[in-house]
Amino acid sequence: VLNNLQGQNYFAVLDESVKGVDLKGLITPYDSTIKAKFLDAVKNEYVIGGKSWDDTIASFKKAVKAEVSTLDVE
C-alpha cells in the first residue's frame, strides 16, 4: 500500500486531517434508530415487499415518528 502512495504514511495524514473534523451538531442520539428504521423499510418493504419508493419512505417516516415521538418528521 505504501508503494501506491510513494512511501507516504497515510495514517499520519489521516491522523492530522481528522483533527479538523467538527461533528458538533451532526451526530444525534437518534441516528442509530433512524438508520435502523431506514434499512428495515428498504429491505422489507422495498426490496422484499415490492412497494414503491414513495410508499417505502412514507412507512419509514411513520416508523421513525412512532419510535421517537419528539422528532418533527416531515
All heavy atoms as TSV, in Angstrom:
chain	resi	resn	atom	element	x	y	z
A	1	VAL	N	N	0.832	-1.194	0.000
A	1	VAL	CA	C	0.000	0.000	0.000
A	1	VAL	C	C	0.872	1.251	0.000
A	1	VAL	O	O	0.562	2.211	-0.671
A	1	VAL	CB	C	-0.967	-0.009	1.200
A	1	VAL	CG1	C	-1.684	1.305	1.353
A	1	VAL	CG2	C	-1.934	-1.144	1.088
A	2	LEU	N	N	1.939	1.231	0.764
A	2	LEU	CA	C	2.798	2.410	0.820
A	2	LEU	C	C	3.422	2.725	-0.530
A	2	LEU	O	O	3.682	3.874	-0.837
A	2	LEU	CB	C	3.881	2.250	1.886
A	2	LEU	CG	C	3.379	2.248	3.330
A	2	LEU	CD1	C	4.540	2.041	4.289
A	2	LEU	CD2	C	2.650	3.520	3.665
A	3	ASN	N	N	3.638	1.699	-1.350
A	3	ASN	CA	C	4.198	1.946	-2.679
A	3	ASN	C	C	3.226	2.720	-3.551
A	3	ASN	O	O	3.636	3.491	-4.407
A	3	ASN	CB	C	4.585	0.626	-3.346
A	3	ASN	CG	C	5.795	-0.011	-2.699
A	3	ASN	OD1	O	6.582	0.672	-2.057
A	3	ASN	ND2	N	5.930	-1.316	-2.850
A	4	ASN	N	N	1.956	2.516	-3.364
A	4	ASN	CA	C	0.945	3.244	-4.135
A	4	ASN	C	C	0.913	4.724	-3.772
A	4	ASN	O	O	0.439	5.538	-4.541
A	4	ASN	CB	C	-0.440	2.644	-3.925
A	4	ASN	CG	C	-0.557	1.258	-4.501
A	4	ASN	OD1	O	0.225	0.863	-5.361
A	4	ASN	ND2	N	-1.510	0.496	-4.018
A	5	LEU	N	N	1.406	5.052	-2.601
A	5	LEU	CA	C	1.375	6.438	-2.125
A	5	LEU	C	C	2.775	7.052	-2.088
A	5	LEU	O	O	3.023	8.005	-1.372
A	5	LEU	CB	C	0.734	6.499	-0.739
A	5	LEU	CG	C	-0.700	5.982	-0.648
A	5	LEU	CD1	C	-1.146	5.905	0.797
A	5	LEU	CD2	C	-1.638	6.867	-1.444
A	6	GLN	N	N	3.690	6.473	-2.878
A	6	GLN	CA	C	5.070	6.939	-2.924
A	6	GLN	C	C	5.704	7.013	-1.536
A	6	GLN	O	O	6.412	7.953	-1.200
A	6	GLN	CB	C	5.193	8.300	-3.641
A	6	GLN	CG	C	4.909	8.277	-5.127
A	6	GLN	CD	C	3.442	8.235	-5.464
A	6	GLN	OE1	O	2.644	8.884	-4.819
A	6	GLN	NE2	N	3.088	7.451	-6.469
A	7	GLY	N	N	5.430	6.007	-0.697
A	7	GLY	CA	C	6.018	5.934	0.622
A	7	GLY	C	C	5.348	6.795	1.681
A	7	GLY	O	O	5.775	6.823	2.822
A	8	GLN	N	N	4.281	7.506	1.312
A	8	GLN	CA	C	3.600	8.380	2.276
A	8	GLN	C	C	2.895	7.535	3.330
A	8	GLN	O	O	2.255	6.537	3.036
A	8	GLN	CB	C	2.582	9.258	1.543
A	8	GLN	CG	C	1.806	10.190	2.430
A	8	GLN	CD	C	0.778	11.011	1.659
A	8	GLN	OE1	O	0.401	10.663	0.556
A	8	GLN	NE2	N	0.336	12.082	2.252
A	9	ASN	N	N	3.013	7.928	4.560
A	9	ASN	CA	C	2.315	7.258	5.660
A	9	ASN	C	C	0.910	7.851	5.749
A	9	ASN	O	O	0.697	8.895	6.338
A	9	ASN	CB	C	3.082	7.458	6.971
A	9	ASN	CG	C	2.412	6.732	8.127
A	9	ASN	OD1	O	1.264	6.315	8.037
A	9	ASN	ND2	N	3.145	6.589	9.213
A	10	TYR	N	N	-0.040	7.159	5.154
A	10	TYR	CA	C	-1.395	7.713	5.092
A	10	TYR	C	C	-2.062	7.759	6.462
A	10	TYR	O	O	-2.954	8.559	6.687
A	10	TYR	CB	C	-2.265	6.994	4.060
A	10	TYR	CG	C	-2.522	5.527	4.327
A	10	TYR	CD1	C	-3.649	5.129	5.016
A	10	TYR	CD2	C	-1.655	4.550	3.860
A	10	TYR	CE1	C	-3.908	3.798	5.249
A	10	TYR	CE2	C	-1.905	3.212	4.087
A	10	TYR	CZ	C	-3.034	2.843	4.779
A	10	TYR	OH	O	-3.293	1.524	5.007
A	11	PHE	N	N	-1.623	6.928	7.402
A	11	PHE	CA	C	-2.181	7.012	8.755
A	11	PHE	C	C	-1.824	8.343	9.405
A	11	PHE	O	O	-2.638	8.950	10.092
A	11	PHE	CB	C	-1.704	5.846	9.622
A	11	PHE	CG	C	-2.313	4.535	9.236
A	11	PHE	CD1	C	-1.517	3.510	8.736
A	11	PHE	CD2	C	-3.674	4.312	9.344
A	11	PHE	CE1	C	-2.079	2.299	8.371
A	11	PHE	CE2	C	-4.244	3.101	8.986
A	11	PHE	CZ	C	-3.434	2.091	8.488
A	12	ALA	N	N	-0.607	8.800	9.181
A	12	ALA	CA	C	-0.197	10.092	9.730
A	12	ALA	C	C	-1.007	11.219	9.102
A	12	ALA	O	O	-1.421	12.164	9.782
A	12	ALA	CB	C	1.294	10.322	9.505
A	13	VAL	N	N	-1.258	11.111	7.802
A	13	VAL	CA	C	-2.061	12.120	7.107
A	13	VAL	C	C	-3.491	12.110	7.641
A	13	VAL	O	O	-4.073	13.164	7.916
A	13	VAL	CB	C	-2.044	11.883	5.579
A	13	VAL	CG1	C	-3.015	12.808	4.874
A	13	VAL	CG2	C	-0.634	12.051	5.029
A	14	LEU	N	N	-4.066	10.919	7.794
A	14	LEU	CA	C	-5.427	10.822	8.324
A	14	LEU	C	C	-5.505	11.345	9.755
A	14	LEU	O	O	-6.453	12.042	10.116
A	14	LEU	CB	C	-5.922	9.372	8.269
A	14	LEU	CG	C	-6.196	8.820	6.880
A	14	LEU	CD1	C	-6.527	7.328	6.967
A	14	LEU	CD2	C	-7.301	9.574	6.188
A	15	ASP	N	N	-4.491	11.012	10.559
A	15	ASP	CA	C	-4.465	11.484	11.942
A	15	ASP	C	C	-4.460	13.000	11.990
A	15	ASP	O	O	-5.184	13.613	12.774
A	15	ASP	CB	C	-3.244	10.923	12.670
A	15	ASP	CG	C	-3.192	11.371	14.120
A	15	ASP	OD1	O	-4.169	11.115	14.852
A	15	ASP	OD2	O	-2.184	11.986	14.504
A	16	GLU	N	N	-3.687	13.617	11.143
A	16	GLU	CA	C	-3.612	15.086	11.118
A	16	GLU	C	C	-4.911	15.682	10.567
A	16	GLU	O	O	-5.420	16.680	11.070
A	16	GLU	CB	C	-2.416	15.542	10.285
A	16	GLU	CG	C	-2.070	16.996	10.441
A	16	GLU	CD	C	-1.737	17.392	11.881
A	16	GLU	OE1	O	-1.122	16.601	12.617
A	16	GLU	OE2	O	-2.103	18.519	12.269
A	17	SER	N	N	-5.478	15.033	9.552
A	17	SER	CA	C	-6.693	15.552	8.915
A	17	SER	C	C	-7.902	15.478	9.837
A	17	SER	O	O	-8.747	16.371	9.835
A	17	SER	CB	C	-6.995	14.778	7.635
A	17	SER	OG	O	-5.967	14.952	6.699
A	18	VAL	N	N	-8.000	14.411	10.609
A	18	VAL	CA	C	-9.170	14.215	11.457
A	18	VAL	C	C	-9.264	15.271	12.555
A	18	VAL	O	O	-10.353	15.547	13.059
A	18	VAL	CB	C	-9.184	12.788	12.043
A	18	VAL	CG1	C	-8.211	12.645	13.200
A	18	VAL	CG2	C	-10.584	12.395	12.479
A	19	LYS	N	N	-8.158	15.883	12.892
A	19	LYS	CA	C	-8.178	16.923	13.924
A	19	LYS	C	C	-9.024	18.122	13.508
A	19	LYS	O	O	-9.522	18.855	14.357
A	19	LYS	CB	C	-6.753	17.363	14.247
A	19	LYS	CG	C	-5.945	16.270	14.914
A	19	LYS	CD	C	-4.503	16.678	15.111
A	19	LYS	CE	C	-3.704	15.508	15.678
A	19	LYS	NZ	N	-2.276	15.809	15.759
A	20	GLY	N	N	-9.218	18.306	12.211
A	20	GLY	CA	C	-10.019	19.422	11.719
A	20	GLY	C	C	-11.486	19.103	11.514
A	20	GLY	O	O	-12.259	19.960	11.098
A	21	VAL	N	N	-11.886	17.878	11.808
A	21	VAL	CA	C	-13.278	17.470	11.624
A	21	VAL	C	C	-14.089	17.878	12.843
A	21	VAL	O	O	-13.758	17.527	13.971
A	21	VAL	CB	C	-13.376	15.949	11.386
A	21	VAL	CG1	C	-14.831	15.523	11.298
A	21	VAL	CG2	C	-12.619	15.555	10.140
A	22	ASP	N	N	-15.143	18.617	12.616
A	22	ASP	CA	C	-16.021	19.067	13.689
A	22	ASP	C	C	-17.395	18.435	13.497
A	22	ASP	O	O	-18.110	18.766	12.554
A	22	ASP	CB	C	-16.133	20.593	13.680
A	22	ASP	CG	C	-17.047	21.127	14.774
A	22	ASP	OD1	O	-17.420	20.357	15.676
A	22	ASP	OD2	O	-17.383	22.314	14.713
A	23	LEU	N	N	-17.757	17.525	14.369
A	23	LEU	CA	C	-19.038	16.826	14.260
A	23	LEU	C	C	-20.107	17.393	15.189
A	23	LEU	O	O	-21.180	16.813	15.312
A	23	LEU	CB	C	-18.843	15.334	14.545
A	23	LEU	CG	C	-17.944	14.587	13.570
A	23	LEU	CD1	C	-17.774	13.144	14.018
A	23	LEU	CD2	C	-18.492	14.649	12.163
A	24	LYS	N	N	-19.825	18.513	15.814
A	24	LYS	CA	C	-20.806	19.103	16.722
A	24	LYS	C	C	-22.100	19.397	15.968
A	24	LYS	O	O	-22.101	20.063	14.947
A	24	LYS	CB	C	-20.254	20.380	17.342
A	24	LYS	CG	C	-19.131	20.120	18.312
A	24	LYS	CD	C	-18.586	21.395	18.886
A	24	LYS	CE	C	-17.374	21.073	19.749
A	24	LYS	NZ	N	-16.590	22.248	20.043
A	25	GLY	N	N	-23.172	18.893	16.480
A	25	GLY	CA	C	-24.472	19.114	15.864
A	25	GLY	C	C	-24.784	18.164	14.718
A	25	GLY	O	O	-25.886	18.188	14.186
A	26	LEU	N	N	-23.837	17.310	14.337
A	26	LEU	CA	C	-24.068	16.395	13.225
A	26	LEU	C	C	-24.443	14.990	13.679
A	26	LEU	O	O	-25.001	14.223	12.916
A	26	LEU	CB	C	-22.825	16.327	12.328
A	26	LEU	CG	C	-22.436	17.634	11.653
A	26	LEU	CD1	C	-21.166	17.438	10.833
A	26	LEU	CD2	C	-23.546	18.150	10.760
A	27	ILE	N	N	-24.114	14.667	14.896
A	27	ILE	CA	C	-24.430	13.360	15.454
A	27	ILE	C	C	-25.507	13.575	16.517
A	27	ILE	O	O	-25.363	14.418	17.387
A	27	ILE	CB	C	-23.188	12.705	16.101
A	27	ILE	CG1	C	-22.015	12.649	15.130
A	27	ILE	CG2	C	-23.532	11.339	16.677
A	27	ILE	CD1	C	-22.165	11.655	14.011
A	28	THR	N	N	-26.573	12.800	16.425
A	28	THR	CA	C	-27.658	12.937	17.388
A	28	THR	C	C	-27.907	11.602	18.087
A	28	THR	O	O	-27.497	10.548	17.584
A	28	THR	CB	C	-28.971	13.386	16.709
A	28	THR	OG1	O	-29.505	12.271	15.965
A	28	THR	CG2	C	-28.748	14.575	15.791
A	29	PRO	N	N	-28.599	11.622	19.198
A	29	PRO	CA	C	-28.932	10.363	19.875
A	29	PRO	C	C	-29.903	9.506	19.066
A	29	PRO	O	O	-30.108	8.344	19.381
A	29	PRO	CB	C	-29.589	10.800	21.181
A	29	PRO	CG	C	-29.453	12.259	21.282
A	29	PRO	CD	C	-29.018	12.788	19.966
A	30	TYR	N	N	-30.487	10.080	18.028
A	30	TYR	CA	C	-31.497	9.365	17.246
A	30	TYR	C	C	-30.933	8.704	15.995
A	30	TYR	O	O	-31.637	7.964	15.308
A	30	TYR	CB	C	-32.609	10.329	16.818
A	30	TYR	CG	C	-33.117	11.175	17.946
A	30	TYR	CD1	C	-32.885	12.543	17.978
A	30	TYR	CD2	C	-33.809	10.606	19.009
A	30	TYR	CE1	C	-33.338	13.328	19.020
A	30	TYR	CE2	C	-34.264	11.382	20.059
A	30	TYR	CZ	C	-34.028	12.740	20.061
A	30	TYR	OH	O	-34.470	13.503	21.098
A	31	ASP	N	N	-29.677	8.957	15.672
A	31	ASP	CA	C	-29.099	8.478	14.415
A	31	ASP	C	C	-29.198	6.968	14.240
A	31	ASP	O	O	-29.584	6.493	13.175
A	31	ASP	CB	C	-27.647	8.926	14.274
A	31	ASP	CG	C	-27.520	10.419	14.039
A	31	ASP	OD1	O	-28.554	11.093	13.837
A	31	ASP	OD2	O	-26.387	10.920	14.058
A	32	SER	N	N	-28.865	6.207	15.257
A	32	SER	CA	C	-28.898	4.750	15.113
A	32	SER	C	C	-30.323	4.246	14.928
A	32	SER	O	O	-30.564	3.322	14.139
A	32	SER	CB	C	-28.226	4.061	16.294
A	32	SER	OG	O	-28.896	4.349	17.489
A	33	THR	N	N	-31.263	4.855	15.626
A	33	THR	CA	C	-32.673	4.466	15.470
A	33	THR	C	C	-33.163	4.774	14.064
A	33	THR	O	O	-33.804	3.934	13.418
A	33	THR	CB	C	-33.545	5.207	16.500
A	33	THR	OG1	O	-33.103	4.854	17.808
A	33	THR	CG2	C	-35.014	4.869	16.335
A	34	ILE	N	N	-32.864	5.957	13.583
A	34	ILE	CA	C	-33.308	6.360	12.245
A	34	ILE	C	C	-32.675	5.473	11.181
A	34	ILE	O	O	-33.354	5.015	10.255
A	34	ILE	CB	C	-32.990	7.849	12.000
A	34	ILE	CG1	C	-33.850	8.710	12.926
A	34	ILE	CG2	C	-33.202	8.229	10.545
A	34	ILE	CD1	C	-33.452	10.173	12.970
A	35	LYS	N	N	-31.390	5.200	11.317
A	35	LYS	CA	C	-30.707	4.336	10.347
A	35	LYS	C	C	-31.324	2.946	10.332
A	35	LYS	O	O	-31.575	2.384	9.266
A	35	LYS	CB	C	-29.221	4.251	10.675
A	35	LYS	CG	C	-28.452	3.369	9.717
A	35	LYS	CD	C	-26.973	3.328	10.065
A	35	LYS	CE	C	-26.215	2.422	9.113
A	35	LYS	NZ	N	-24.785	2.367	9.455
A	36	ALA	N	N	-31.585	2.394	11.509
A	36	ALA	CA	C	-32.177	1.057	11.587
A	36	ALA	C	C	-33.560	1.028	10.942
A	36	ALA	O	O	-33.892	0.081	10.214
A	36	ALA	CB	C	-32.254	0.602	13.037
A	37	LYS	N	N	-34.361	2.048	11.194
A	37	LYS	CA	C	-35.707	2.102	10.599
A	37	LYS	C	C	-35.627	2.232	9.072
A	37	LYS	O	O	-36.423	1.645	8.349
A	37	LYS	CB	C	-36.523	3.261	11.183
A	37	LYS	CG	C	-36.802	3.132	12.663
A	37	LYS	CD	C	-37.644	1.917	12.969
A	37	LYS	CE	C	-37.918	1.815	14.450
A	37	LYS	NZ	N	-38.521	0.542	14.814
A	38	PHE	N	N	-34.645	3.010	8.600
A	38	PHE	CA	C	-34.478	3.178	7.158
A	38	PHE	C	C	-34.071	1.862	6.501
A	38	PHE	O	O	-34.671	1.444	5.502
A	38	PHE	CB	C	-33.439	4.264	6.860
A	38	PHE	CG	C	-33.211	4.470	5.397
A	38	PHE	CD1	C	-34.147	5.149	4.631
A	38	PHE	CD2	C	-32.077	3.988	4.777
A	38	PHE	CE1	C	-33.959	5.334	3.275
A	38	PHE	CE2	C	-31.871	4.168	3.422
A	38	PHE	CZ	C	-32.816	4.840	2.667
A	39	LEU	N	N	-33.073	1.207	7.061
A	39	LEU	CA	C	-32.619	-0.062	6.494
A	39	LEU	C	C	-33.719	-1.112	6.527
A	39	LEU	O	O	-33.893	-1.873	5.569
A	39	LEU	CB	C	-31.379	-0.559	7.240
A	39	LEU	CG	C	-30.127	0.292	7.074
A	39	LEU	CD1	C	-29.009	-0.239	7.958
A	39	LEU	CD2	C	-29.684	0.366	5.625
A	40	ASP	N	N	-34.474	-1.135	7.608
A	40	ASP	CA	C	-35.584	-2.075	7.722
A	40	ASP	C	C	-36.643	-1.807	6.652
A	40	ASP	O	O	-37.132	-2.736	6.002
A	40	ASP	CB	C	-36.202	-1.974	9.121
A	40	ASP	CG	C	-37.303	-2.983	9.331
A	40	ASP	OD1	O	-37.042	-4.192	9.189
A	40	ASP	OD2	O	-38.443	-2.555	9.644
A	41	ALA	N	N	-36.987	-0.548	6.459
A	41	ALA	CA	C	-38.009	-0.208	5.456
A	41	ALA	C	C	-37.537	-0.556	4.051
A	41	ALA	O	O	-38.297	-1.126	3.258
A	41	ALA	CB	C	-38.359	1.275	5.545
A	42	VAL	N	N	-36.298	-0.225	3.733
A	42	VAL	CA	C	-35.782	-0.513	2.387
A	42	VAL	C	C	-35.751	-2.016	2.146
A	42	VAL	O	O	-36.194	-2.491	1.100
A	42	VAL	CB	C	-34.384	0.109	2.182
A	42	VAL	CG1	C	-33.754	-0.388	0.895
A	42	VAL	CG2	C	-34.482	1.631	2.160
A	43	LYS	N	N	-35.252	-2.759	3.124
A	43	LYS	CA	C	-35.152	-4.209	2.946
A	43	LYS	C	C	-36.523	-4.867	2.860
A	43	LYS	O	O	-36.821	-5.592	1.908
A	43	LYS	CB	C	-34.357	-4.821	4.098
A	43	LYS	CG	C	-34.276	-6.330	4.044
A	43	LYS	CD	C	-33.576	-6.897	5.263
A	43	LYS	CE	C	-33.663	-8.414	5.261
A	43	LYS	NZ	N	-33.206	-8.976	6.529
A	44	ASN	N	N	-37.348	-4.622	3.879
A	44	ASN	CA	C	-38.605	-5.368	3.994
A	44	ASN	C	C	-39.726	-4.853	3.104
A	44	ASN	O	O	-40.543	-5.644	2.634
A	44	ASN	CB	C	-39.058	-5.402	5.451
A	44	ASN	CG	C	-38.114	-6.203	6.309
A	44	ASN	OD1	O	-37.606	-7.231	5.890
A	44	ASN	ND2	N	-37.842	-5.723	7.498
A	45	GLU	N	N	-39.764	-3.572	2.886
A	45	GLU	CA	C	-40.879	-3.031	2.111
A	45	GLU	C	C	-40.533	-2.825	0.643
A	45	GLU	O	O	-41.332	-3.132	-0.227
A	45	GLU	CB	C	-41.365	-1.736	2.752
A	45	GLU	CG	C	-41.855	-1.987	4.156
A	45	GLU	CD	C	-42.666	-0.862	4.713
A	45	GLU	OE1	O	-43.265	-0.111	3.935
A	45	GLU	OE2	O	-42.708	-0.749	5.942
A	46	TYR	N	N	-39.350	-2.320	0.382
A	46	TYR	CA	C	-38.969	-2.009	-0.996
A	46	TYR	C	C	-38.411	-3.234	-1.712
A	46	TYR	O	O	-38.910	-3.629	-2.757
A	46	TYR	CB	C	-37.957	-0.867	-1.006
A	46	TYR	CG	C	-37.648	-0.314	-2.371
A	46	TYR	CD1	C	-38.582	0.430	-3.068
A	46	TYR	CD2	C	-36.408	-0.530	-2.947
A	46	TYR	CE1	C	-38.303	0.946	-4.316
A	46	TYR	CE2	C	-36.108	-0.017	-4.198
A	46	TYR	CZ	C	-37.057	0.719	-4.877
A	46	TYR	OH	O	-36.768	1.219	-6.118
A	47	VAL	N	N	-37.396	-3.850	-1.120
A	47	VAL	CA	C	-36.729	-4.966	-1.786
A	47	VAL	C	C	-37.579	-6.235	-1.732
A	47	VAL	O	O	-37.873	-6.836	-2.761
A	47	VAL	CB	C	-35.333	-5.217	-1.166
A	47	VAL	CG1	C	-34.680	-6.450	-1.766
A	47	VAL	CG2	C	-34.434	-3.997	-1.357
A	48	ILE	N	N	-37.961	-6.632	-0.538
A	48	ILE	CA	C	-38.716	-7.880	-0.390
A	48	ILE	C	C	-40.192	-7.681	-0.697
A	48	ILE	O	O	-40.808	-8.486	-1.393
A	48	ILE	CB	C	-38.532	-8.455	1.036
A	48	ILE	CG1	C	-37.072	-8.858	1.245
A	48	ILE	CG2	C	-39.460	-9.646	1.270
A	48	ILE	CD1	C	-36.734	-9.273	2.670
A	49	GLY	N	N	-40.768	-6.591	-0.183
A	49	GLY	CA	C	-42.209	-6.376	-0.320
A	49	GLY	C	C	-42.659	-5.800	-1.646
A	49	GLY	O	O	-43.843	-5.837	-1.974
A	50	GLY	N	N	-41.730	-5.228	-2.406
A	50	GLY	CA	C	-42.077	-4.703	-3.722
A	50	GLY	C	C	-42.887	-3.417	-3.705
A	50	GLY	O	O	-43.487	-3.043	-4.708
A	51	LYS	N	N	-42.898	-2.707	-2.581
A	51	LYS	CA	C	-43.623	-1.433	-2.529
A	51	LYS	C	C	-42.872	-0.364	-3.312
A	51	LYS	O	O	-41.673	-0.483	-3.551
A	51	LYS	CB	C	-43.809	-0.982	-1.082
A	51	LYS	CG	C	-44.784	-1.826	-0.296
A	51	LYS	CD	C	-45.065	-1.211	1.051
A	51	LYS	CE	C	-46.115	-2.022	1.792
A	51	LYS	NZ	N	-46.435	-1.436	3.092
A	52	SER	N	N	-43.562	0.676	-3.660
A	52	SER	CA	C	-42.922	1.791	-4.363
A	52	SER	C	C	-41.976	2.517	-3.414
A	52	SER	O	O	-42.082	2.390	-2.193
A	52	SER	CB	C	-43.970	2.775	-4.887
A	52	SER	OG	O	-44.543	3.501	-3.810
A	53	TRP	N	N	-41.056	3.292	-4.006
A	53	TRP	CA	C	-40.117	4.049	-3.179
A	53	TRP	C	C	-40.856	5.061	-2.306
A	53	TRP	O	O	-40.544	5.227	-1.140
A	53	TRP	CB	C	-39.082	4.734	-4.057
A	53	TRP	CG	C	-38.031	5.436	-3.258
A	53	TRP	CD1	C	-37.847	6.779	-3.133
A	53	TRP	CD2	C	-37.032	4.833	-2.429
A	53	TRP	NE1	N	-36.800	7.055	-2.296
A	53	TRP	CE2	C	-36.277	5.870	-1.845
A	53	TRP	CE3	C	-36.699	3.511	-2.117
A	53	TRP	CZ2	C	-35.210	5.628	-0.973
A	53	TRP	CZ3	C	-35.636	3.284	-1.251
A	53	TRP	CH2	C	-34.916	4.329	-0.696
A	54	ASP	N	N	-41.858	5.720	-2.871
A	54	ASP	CA	C	-42.631	6.704	-2.109
A	54	ASP	C	C	-43.346	6.057	-0.921
A	54	ASP	O	O	-43.365	6.608	0.180
A	54	ASP	CB	C	-43.637	7.419	-3.006
A	54	ASP	CG	C	-42.977	8.372	-3.986
A	54	ASP	OD1	O	-41.819	8.781	-3.744
A	54	ASP	OD2	O	-43.618	8.709	-4.994
A	55	ASP	N	N	-43.919	4.882	-1.131
A	55	ASP	CA	C	-44.583	4.169	-0.042
A	55	ASP	C	C	-43.579	3.710	1.017
A	55	ASP	O	O	-43.867	3.745	2.218
A	55	ASP	CB	C	-45.358	2.959	-0.571
A	55	ASP	CG	C	-46.607	3.337	-1.335
A	55	ASP	OD1	O	-47.060	4.504	-1.211
A	55	ASP	OD2	O	-47.134	2.475	-2.068
A	56	THR	N	N	-42.405	3.305	0.558
A	56	THR	CA	C	-41.355	2.877	1.480
A	56	THR	C	C	-40.911	4.034	2.364
A	56	THR	O	O	-40.777	3.885	3.583
A	56	THR	CB	C	-40.154	2.311	0.695
A	56	THR	OG1	O	-40.601	1.179	-0.074
A	56	THR	CG2	C	-39.024	1.893	1.612
A	57	ILE	N	N	-40.698	5.185	1.765
A	57	ILE	CA	C	-40.279	6.365	2.530
A	57	ILE	C	C	-41.374	6.781	3.507
A	57	ILE	O	O	-41.102	7.147	4.651
A	57	ILE	CB	C	-39.882	7.519	1.594
A	57	ILE	CG1	C	-38.638	7.125	0.787
A	57	ILE	CG2	C	-39.653	8.810	2.365
A	57	ILE	CD1	C	-37.407	6.814	1.631
A	58	ALA	N	N	-42.620	6.711	3.085
A	58	ALA	CA	C	-43.736	7.055	3.970
A	58	ALA	C	C	-43.779	6.105	5.172
A	58	ALA	O	O	-43.961	6.544	6.311
A	58	ALA	CB	C	-45.053	7.010	3.203
A	59	SER	N	N	-43.572	4.821	4.935
A	59	SER	CA	C	-43.548	3.848	6.034
A	59	SER	C	C	-42.364	4.085	6.951
A	59	SER	O	O	-42.477	3.965	8.175
A	59	SER	CB	C	-43.484	2.427	5.471
A	59	SER	OG	O	-44.659	2.113	4.779
A	60	PHE	N	N	-41.221	4.423	6.369
A	60	PHE	CA	C	-40.021	4.739	7.147
A	60	PHE	C	C	-40.281	5.925	8.066
A	60	PHE	O	O	-39.991	5.877	9.273
A	60	PHE	CB	C	-38.857	5.017	6.196
A	60	PHE	CG	C	-37.768	5.864	6.766
A	60	PHE	CD1	C	-36.971	5.399	7.800
A	60	PHE	CD2	C	-37.517	7.127	6.272
A	60	PHE	CE1	C	-35.951	6.189	8.329
A	60	PHE	CE2	C	-36.508	7.915	6.778
A	60	PHE	CZ	C	-35.724	7.445	7.819
A	61	LYS	N	N	-40.857	6.978	7.542
A	61	LYS	CA	C	-41.145	8.167	8.348
A	61	LYS	C	C	-42.140	7.851	9.463
A	61	LYS	O	O	-41.988	8.320	10.599
A	61	LYS	CB	C	-41.681	9.289	7.464
A	61	LYS	CG	C	-40.631	9.877	6.542
A	61	LYS	CD	C	-41.228	10.961	5.662
A	61	LYS	CE	C	-40.197	11.597	4.771
A	61	LYS	NZ	N	-40.770	12.670	3.947
A	62	LYS	N	N	-43.119	7.039	9.153
A	62	LYS	CA	C	-44.104	6.649	10.159
A	62	LYS	C	C	-43.440	5.840	11.276
A	62	LYS	O	O	-43.737	6.044	12.460
A	62	LYS	CB	C	-45.219	5.825	9.494
A	62	LYS	CG	C	-46.347	5.451	10.409
A	62	LYS	CD	C	-47.441	4.703	9.649
A	62	LYS	CE	C	-48.561	4.302	10.573
A	62	LYS	NZ	N	-49.621	3.568	9.870
A	63	ALA	N	N	-42.529	4.954	10.916
A	63	ALA	CA	C	-41.826	4.134	11.906
A	63	ALA	C	C	-40.930	4.998	12.798
A	63	ALA	O	O	-40.844	4.778	14.006
A	63	ALA	CB	C	-41.003	3.050	11.210
A	64	VAL	N	N	-40.265	5.977	12.197
A	64	VAL	CA	C	-39.416	6.880	12.982
A	64	VAL	C	C	-40.265	7.684	13.950
A	64	VAL	O	O	-39.938	7.819	15.123
A	64	VAL	CB	C	-38.589	7.806	12.074
A	64	VAL	CG1	C	-37.894	8.898	12.878
A	64	VAL	CG2	C	-37.560	7.009	11.284
A	65	LYS	N	N	-41.371	8.213	13.476
A	65	LYS	CA	C	-42.255	9.011	14.319
A	65	LYS	C	C	-42.808	8.174	15.474
A	65	LYS	O	O	-42.919	8.658	16.604
A	65	LYS	CB	C	-43.403	9.601	13.479
A	65	LYS	CG	C	-44.317	10.511	14.244
A	65	LYS	CD	C	-43.604	11.763	14.705
A	65	LYS	CE	C	-44.538	12.720	15.400
A	65	LYS	NZ	N	-43.839	13.841	16.010
A	66	ALA	N	N	-43.114	6.911	15.223
A	66	ALA	CA	C	-43.624	6.033	16.277
A	66	ALA	C	C	-42.547	5.735	17.318
A	66	ALA	O	O	-42.840	5.629	18.514
A	66	ALA	CB	C	-44.142	4.732	15.667
A	67	GLU	N	N	-41.318	5.630	16.870
A	67	GLU	CA	C	-40.215	5.305	17.787
A	67	GLU	C	C	-39.725	6.523	18.565
A	67	GLU	O	O	-39.390	6.428	19.741
A	67	GLU	CB	C	-39.048	4.705	16.981
A	67	GLU	CG	C	-37.878	4.239	17.818
A	67	GLU	CD	C	-38.137	2.912	18.506
A	67	GLU	OE1	O	-39.039	2.164	18.091
A	67	GLU	OE2	O	-37.437	2.634	19.482
A	68	VAL	N	N	-39.676	7.673	17.902
A	68	VAL	CA	C	-39.154	8.902	18.522
A	68	VAL	C	C	-40.204	9.998	18.331
A	68	VAL	O	O	-40.106	10.831	17.423
A	68	VAL	CB	C	-37.800	9.330	17.903
A	68	VAL	CG1	C	-37.197	10.454	18.706
A	68	VAL	CG2	C	-36.840	8.170	17.805
A	69	SER	N	N	-41.184	9.999	19.187
A	69	SER	CA	C	-42.333	10.902	19.010
A	69	SER	C	C	-41.976	12.376	19.170
A	69	SER	O	O	-42.738	13.249	18.763
A	69	SER	CB	C	-43.454	10.521	19.984
A	69	SER	OG	O	-42.986	10.661	21.311
A	70	THR	N	N	-40.825	12.673	19.748
A	70	THR	CA	C	-40.423	14.069	19.949
A	70	THR	C	C	-39.829	14.708	18.705
A	70	THR	O	O	-39.652	15.920	18.661
A	70	THR	CB	C	-39.415	14.191	21.099
A	70	THR	OG1	O	-38.281	13.368	20.795
A	70	THR	CG2	C	-40.037	13.754	22.413
A	71	LEU	N	N	-39.533	13.895	17.680
A	71	LEU	CA	C	-38.962	14.440	16.443
A	71	LEU	C	C	-40.053	14.959	15.534
A	71	LEU	O	O	-41.150	14.410	15.467
A	71	LEU	CB	C	-38.174	13.365	15.690
A	71	LEU	CG	C	-36.840	12.955	16.255
A	71	LEU	CD1	C	-36.208	11.883	15.353
A	71	LEU	CD2	C	-35.899	14.125	16.370
A	72	ASP	N	N	-39.732	16.012	14.807
A	72	ASP	CA	C	-40.624	16.531	13.775
A	72	ASP	C	C	-40.263	15.838	12.477
A	72	ASP	O	O	-39.281	16.178	11.822
A	72	ASP	CB	C	-40.450	18.049	13.657
A	72	ASP	CG	C	-41.425	18.655	12.669
A	72	ASP	OD1	O	-42.450	18.018	12.370
A	72	ASP	OD2	O	-41.149	19.777	12.190
A	73	VAL	N	N	-41.046	14.832	12.101
A	73	VAL	CA	C	-40.783	14.039	10.906
A	73	VAL	C	C	-41.615	14.605	9.765
A	73	VAL	O	O	-42.830	14.634	9.837
A	73	VAL	CB	C	-41.109	12.558	11.151
A	73	VAL	CG1	C	-40.828	11.739	9.902
A	73	VAL	CG2	C	-40.338	12.029	12.340
A	74	GLU	N	N	-40.938	15.047	8.750
A	74	GLU	CA	C	-41.650	15.645	7.599
A	74	GLU	C	C	-41.593	14.727	6.397
A	74	GLU	O	O	-40.709	13.985	6.195
A	74	GLU	CB	C	-41.029	16.981	7.240
A	74	GLU	CG	C	-41.200	17.988	8.360
A	74	GLU	CD	C	-40.546	19.325	8.037
A	74	GLU	OE1	O	-40.080	19.525	6.908
A	74	GLU	OE2	O	-40.503	20.170	8.924
